[in-house]
Amino acid sequence: MRNFIASLLLLVLFACQSGGSHESHEHTHDSAAPAEAETTAPQAYATRGEIVEISKSTDSQLIVIISHEAIPDFMRAMQMTFKVEKTALEGLDEGDKCSFEMRRLAAGGYEAIKLVKLPDSTKLVLAE
């Protein structure tokens, strides 16, 4: 339940931040500007964490719980659920430390990409 509330708060915060910048964005573009200028790739946030649990979702995608470090000016350290492509987890298992990027999905939730295993001796600053 606490993870759900934290995720909901993050979505509201993200929506508020996006809303303010969108107004000024609309007023500065010429209406003849190319459509590609209006669509941008989702922002990715680099962080590090520890894999808590890996669950199968589909044949190609997994649901992974990662306890991650804080992301300055974006998010405090917490445990979150991510969608991850099965191939991105090769060589990683529960209990492993990793660096990764998180990206918000258009359909909701987050995905973890570019996962790289870190040495066991890596010191992480995780939520209690």
JONORVEN-V982860 format. One record per backbone hydrogen bond with DSSP energy under -0.5 kcal/mol. NH is the residue of the N-H (numbers start at 1). CO is the residue of the C=O. If there is no record, write none. Layout:
[[NH;CO] [NH;CO]]
This chain:
[[5;1] [6;2] [7;3] [8;4] [9;5] [10;6] [11;7] [12;8] [13;9] [14;10] [15;11] [16;12] [17;13] [18;14] [19;15] [20;16] [21;17] [22;18] [23;19] [24;20] [25;21] [26;22] [27;23] [28;24] [28;25] [29;25] [33;30] [37;34] [38;35] [39;35] [40;38] [45;102] [47;100] [49;98] [50;67] [51;96] [52;65] [53;65] [55;63] [57;58] [57;61] [58;61] [62;84] [63;55] [64;62] [64;82] [65;53] [66;64] [66;80] [67;50] [68;66] [68;78] [69;48] [71;75] [72;70] [74;71] [75;71] [78;68] [80;66] [82;64] [83;110] [84;62] [86;60] [88;85] [89;85] [89;86] [90;87] [92;89] [95;51] [96;93] [98;49] [99;116] [100;47] [101;113] [102;45] [103;111] [104;43] [105;109] [108;105] [111;103] [112;83] [113;101] [116;99] [118;97] [122;119] [124;122] [126;124]]
